[in-house]
Amino acid sequence: MIYTVDGGMVVEAGAHDELMARKGLFYRLHETQFHDEVEAEAA
């Protein structure tokens, strides 16, 4: 179980795949952190 916290409050909870599918805060944080790695793998 992953919990996404924003402003001291849990705003999302779920498995990685569920949170990615929701495209909420967890998704945005994940994309920000791993964006460069995904582009490098695609090249």
Secondary structure, DSSP 8 states (H G I E B T S, - for coil): -EEEEETTEEEEEE-HHHHHHHTSHHHHHHHHHHHHHHHHHH-
